[in-house]
Amino acid sequence: MGLSPQSIQEFQEIYKTELGEELSYEEAEKQAKDFLNLYLITTQQKND
């Protein structure tokens, strides 16, 4: 699952605003993908 560079940058901005920490691009990409996967898993279970 690929995320656009713009999506990853937006995730970095949200993370910094909400948690006060800066993430490297690579770490932001990993965390954003993990978050999206978690969201997809939980919404699939809800719809089954």
Secondary structure, DSSP 8 states (H G I E B T S, - for coil): ----HHHHHHHHHHHHHHHS----HHHHHHHHHHHHHHHHHHHHHHH-
